[in-house]
């Protein structure tokens, strides 16, 4: 088994991604007091999802590399990945179900379909790319988990082969390039994806998966790049940081996929990873902590918009900057409790000696 290197800068990146998504979803509170101000300040926050996908590809690769190949490696990998996300997800889903009306959803076919989709991690629409669900609904954020499960399953299957990286790249080349072309569609990198009459096929072929692949490639190439002279690595980081800032905040290339924010985030993450040896000394511990609770924060902040927030009306809390701050603080507190008492509870039950346990402690998946 290979040694597992920790990347504090990437954990901090995960924290930034979770905060970005949360602030993006709460920006309407500011808009209600100061029209469009929330959009101006946090409208870029959706890029956190793309950053999550890149990090996921990176972390999955590091986790898989040390397992070797074969049936045992494949089962160990998928068991560990699912254990990281399933218990917390279903517990929070149950809470959302209760707060959003509970049994009343069975009286509405669209709400019932949305709930069943949330339970089974399946897309239900052939439109509304790249979500393929009702992303504005009470379970909206789970659309990213549909992709995560997809990535986990394919990565696990590729561990059954002697060359898992080649298998993985071949699969996604087939899904993202060959299938669309032979179906008569124009190749695209847009997250609007391809038009098939099947939601599963639309999800499997959506170009947003290039974010995941880019994370895989970063994990493969960065160890080589870390051998470059330090001045060259620092110069590269400075250049990609300037490019990312210019692209995201001046050119307003904000959105999902390579044609929007994706390319800038890929370059930025590669620069951060190859400079992690000195960046980690500058990384704030509180941001690493946010990275540790990022999965719970990503899931649980939606409670404020789906029932819990309304139950604070008796306090006199209204929309606006104060509501924005209160919603954010409550989300962070609940995420901390979820991480400590739900995520940690189930993870601590891992069998002693599980080969993937060390990687999960150091590089917990989103």
C-alpha positions in Angstrom: 0.0 0.0 0.0 1.3 3.4 -1.0 1.7 6.2 1.5 -1.0 8.8 1.5 0.0 12.4 1.1 -2.1 15.0 2.8 -3.1 18.1 0.8 -4.2 20.8 3.3 -4.6 23.3 0.5 -7.1 21.0 -1.3 -9.0 20.5 1.9 -9.2 24.3 2.2 -10.3 24.4 -1.5 -13.1 22.1 -0.5 -14.1 24.4 2.3 -14.2 27.4 -0.1 -16.3 25.4 -2.6 -18.9 24.5 0.1 -19.0 28.1 1.4 -19.4 29.4 -2.2 -22.4 27.1 -2.8 -24.0 28.0 0.5 -23.6 31.8 -0.1 -24.9 31.4 -3.6 -28.1 29.7 -2.3 -28.6 32.3 0.4 -27.9 35.4 -1.8 -31.7 35.9 -2.3 -31.9 37.0 1.3 -29.7 40.0 0.6 -31.5 40.6 -2.7 -34.8 41.0 -0.8 -33.3 43.9 1.1 -30.9 45.3 -1.5 -32.1 44.3 -5.0 -29.5 42.4 -7.0 -26.8 43.0 -4.4 -26.7 39.3 -3.4 -26.3 38.4 -7.1 -23.4 40.8 -7.4 -21.7 39.6 -4.3 -22.3 35.8 -4.5 -23.7 35.0 -8.0 -20.4 33.4 -8.8 -20.9 30.8 -6.0 -22.2 28.1 -8.3 -18.7 27.4 -9.5 -18.2 25.6 -6.2 -19.8 22.6 -7.7 -17.3 22.4 -10.5 -14.5 22.7 -8.0 -16.1 19.8 -6.0 -16.0 17.6 -9.1 -12.4 18.4 -9.8 -11.5 17.6 -6.2 -13.5 14.4 -6.3 -11.5 13.2 -9.3 -8.3 14.1 -7.6 -9.2 12.4 -4.3 -10.7 9.3 -5.9 -7.5 8.7 -7.8 -5.3 9.0 -4.7 -7.6 6.7 -2.8 -7.7 4.1 -5.6 -4.0 4.2 -6.4 -3.0 2.5 -3.1 -5.5 -0.3 -3.4 -4.0 -2.1 -6.3 -6.4 -3.9 -8.6 -8.8 -6.8 -8.5 -12.1 -7.7 -7.0 -11.1 -7.0 -3.4 -9.7 -3.6 -4.3 -12.9 -2.8 -6.2 -15.2 -3.8 -3.4 -13.1 -2.0 -0.8 -13.1 1.2 -2.8 -16.9 1.3 -3.5 -17.7 0.3 0.1 -15.6 3.1 1.5 -16.9 5.7 -1.0 -20.6 4.8 -0.3 -20.0 4.7 3.5 -18.7 8.3 3.3 -21.8 9.7 1.7 -24.8 7.4 2.2 -25.6 7.5 5.9 -25.3 11.3 6.3 -27.2 11.9 3.0 -30.2 9.7 4.0 -30.4 11.1 7.5 -30.4 14.6 6.3 -32.9 13.6 3.5 -35.2 12.3 6.2 -35.0 15.6 8.1 -35.7 17.5 4.8 -38.7 15.2 4.2 -40.2 16.0 7.6 -39.6 19.7 7.4 -40.9 20.0 3.9 -44.3 18.5 4.5 -43.6 14.8 5.1 -46.5 12.6 4.1 -48.2 15.4 2.1 -45.9 14.7 -0.8 -47.7 11.5 -1.6 -50.7 13.7 -2.8 -48.6 15.3 -5.5 -47.1 13.2 -8.3 -44.3 15.6 -9.2 -43.2 15.8 -5.5 -43.4 12.1 -5.1 -41.3 11.5 -8.3 -38.7 14.0 -6.9 -38.6 12.2 -3.6 -38.2 8.8 -5.2 -35.5 10.2 -7.4 -33.7 11.6 -4.3 -33.9 8.2 -2.6 -32.5 6.3 -5.6 -30.0 8.7 -7.0 -31.5 8.8 -10.4 -32.2 11.5 -13.0 -35.8 11.9 -14.0 -35.8 14.6 -16.8 -34.3 14.5 -20.3 -34.0 18.3 -20.1 -32.7 20.8 -17.5 -29.1 19.9 -18.1 -26.8 19.2 -16.3 -29.1 18.5 -13.4 -31.8 16.3 -15.0 -33.9 16.8 -11.9 -35.8 19.7 -10.4 -32.7 21.5 -9.0 -34.9 24.2 -7.4 -36.8 21.6 -5.4 -36.3 20.7 -1.7 -33.8 18.0 -2.7 -32.2 20.1 -5.5 -28.5 19.9 -4.4 -28.5 16.1 -4.6 -28.0 16.4 -8.4 -24.3 16.5 -7.9 -24.5 13.2 -5.9 -26.0 11.5 -9.0 -22.7 12.3 -10.7 -20.7 11.3 -7.7 -22.3 7.9 -7.6 -21.7 7.6 -11.3 -18.0 8.4 -10.9 -17.7 6.0 -8.0 -19.3 3.1 -9.8 -17.1 3.5 -13.0 -13.9 4.0 -10.9 -14.8 0.8 -8.9 -15.4 -1.2 -12.1 -12.1 0.0 -13.6 -10.2 -1.3 -10.6 -11.2 -4.8 -11.8 -8.8 -4.3 -14.7 -5.0 -4.3 -14.6 -4.9 -0.8 -16.0 -7.6 1.1 -14.2 -6.5 4.6 -15.5 -6.6 3.4 -19.1 -10.0 1.8 -18.4 -11.4 5.0 -16.9 -10.1 7.3 -19.6 -11.4 4.9 -22.3 -14.8 4.8 -20.7 -15.2 8.5 -20.5 -13.8 9.0 -24.0 -16.5 6.6 -25.2 -19.3 8.3 -23.1 -18.3 11.9 -23.8 -17.1 11.7 -27.4 -17.8 8.5 -29.3 -21.4 7.9 -28.3 -22.6 11.5 -29.0 -20.8 11.5 -32.4 -22.1 8.1 -33.6 -25.6 9.2 -32.5 -25.3 12.0 -35.0 -24.8 14.9 -32.6 -22.3 17.7 -32.7 -19.4 17.3 -30.2 -19.6 19.8 -27.4 -18.0 20.8 -24.2 -21.0 22.7 -23.0 -22.7 21.5 -19.8 -26.0 21.8 -21.7 -25.0 18.3 -22.9 -26.5 16.1 -25.6 -30.1 15.4 -26.4 -31.1 11.8 -25.9 -34.5 10.6 -25.0 -33.2 8.9 -21.8 -32.2 10.8 -18.7 -29.6 8.3 -17.7 -27.9 8.6 -21.1 -28.0 12.3 -20.9 -26.3 12.3 -17.5 -23.7 9.7 -18.6 -22.7 11.7 -21.6 -22.9 15.2 -20.1 -19.6 17.1 -20.6 -19.6 18.3 -17.0 -17.8 15.0 -16.4 -14.7 16.5 -17.9 -14.3 18.2 -14.5 -14.0 14.8 -12.8 -11.5 13.6 -15.5 -9.4 16.8 -15.0 -9.1 16.0 -11.3 -8.0 12.4 -12.2 -5.3 13.8 -14.6 -4.1 16.4 -12.0 -3.6 13.5 -9.5 -1.5 11.7 -12.2 0.6 14.7 -13.4 1.1 16.9 -10.4 3.6 14.6 -8.7 5.8 15.0 -11.7 5.2 18.7 -11.8 6.3 18.9 -8.1 9.8 18.0 -9.2 10.0 21.3 -11.1 12.1 24.1 -9.6 10.2 26.0 -6.9 10.5 29.4 -8.7 8.9 27.9 -11.8 6.0 26.3 -9.8 5.4 29.6 -7.9 5.4 31.5 -11.2 2.9 29.0 -12.6 0.6 29.5 -9.6 0.8 33.3 -9.9 -0.1 33.1 -13.6 -3.1 30.7 -13.2 -4.3 32.7 -10.2 -4.4 35.9 -12.2 -6.0 34.0 -15.1 -8.7 32.6 -12.8 -9.5 36.0 -11.2 -9.7 37.7 -14.6 -11.8 34.9 -16.1 -14.2 34.6 -13.3 -14.6 38.1 -12.1 -13.8 40.3 -15.1 -14.9 38.2 -18.1 -17.7 36.7 -15.9 -17.1 33.2 -17.2 -19.3 31.8 -14.5 -21.2 28.6 -14.8 -20.7 24.8 -15.1 -18.3 23.1 -17.3 -15.1 23.7 -19.3 -16.7 26.5 -21.4 -17.5 28.5 -18.3 -15.6 28.4 -15.0 -14.2 24.9 -15.4 -10.9 25.7 -17.2 -9.8 28.4 -14.8 -10.6 26.2 -11.8 -8.6 23.3 -13.3 -5.5 25.4 -13.9 -5.9 27.0 -10.4 -6.2 23.7 -8.6 -3.2 22.2 -10.5 -1.1 25.2 -9.4 -2.3 24.9 -5.8 -1.5 21.2 -5.6 2.0 21.5 -7.0 2.7 24.2 -4.5 1.1 22.5 -1.5 4.3 22.0 0.3 4.6 25.7 1.2 1.0 26.7 0.8 -0.1 24.4 3.6 1.9 26.5 6.0 -0.2 29.6 5.0 -3.6 27.8 4.9 -5.9 29.0 7.7 -6.9 26.2 10.0 -10.5 27.4 10.1 -10.7 27.0 6.3 -9.4 23.4 6.6 -12.1 22.8 9.3 -14.7 24.1 6.8 -13.3 21.6 4.3 -13.7 18.8 6.9 -17.4 19.6 7.4 -18.0 20.6 3.7 -20.1 17.5 2.8 -22.4 18.1 5.7 -22.5 21.8 5.0 -23.3 21.2 1.3 -26.3 19.0 2.2 -27.5 20.7 5.4 -27.6 24.3 4.4 -30.6 23.6 2.2 -32.6 23.0 5.4 -32.7 26.7 5.9 -34.5 27.1 2.6 -36.8 24.1 3.0 -38.6 24.4 6.3 -36.2 25.2 9.1 -35.8 28.9 8.1 -39.6 29.4 8.1 -39.7 28.0 11.7 -37.6 31.0 12.8 -40.3 33.5 11.8 -41.5 33.7 15.5 -38.1 35.3 16.3 -38.9 38.2 14.0 -36.1 37.3 11.7 -36.7 38.7 8.2 -34.9 38.5 4.9 -32.0 40.8 4.5 -28.3 40.9 5.6 -29.1 39.8 9.1 -31.1 36.8 7.8 -28.2 36.0 5.5 -25.8 36.0 8.4 -28.1 34.0 10.7 -28.8 31.4 8.0 -25.1 31.0 7.3 -24.1 30.7 11.0 -26.9 28.1 11.7 -25.8 26.1 8.7 -22.2 26.0 9.8 -23.3 25.0 13.4 -25.5 22.2 12.1 -22.9 21.0 9.6 -20.3 20.8 12.5 -22.7 18.7 14.5 -23.6 16.5 11.5 -19.9 16.0 10.8 -19.1 15.1 14.4 -22.1 13.0 15.3 -23.3 11.5 12.0 -20.3 11.3 9.6 -17.8 10.4 12.3 -20.2 7.9 13.9 -20.6 5.8 10.8 -17.0 6.2 9.6 -15.6 5.1 13.0 -17.4 1.8 12.5 -15.0 1.0 9.7 -13.1 -2.2 10.3 -9.7 -1.8 11.8 -7.1 -2.2 9.1 -9.4 -1.1 6.3 -6.9 0.0 3.6 -9.0 2.9 2.6 -9.5 4.3 6.1 -6.3 6.3 6.1 -7.0 8.0 2.8 -10.5 8.9 4.0 -9.2 10.4 7.2 -6.8 12.6 5.3 -8.8 13.2 2.1 -12.4 13.0 3.0 -14.6 13.0 -0.1 -17.1 15.7 -0.7 
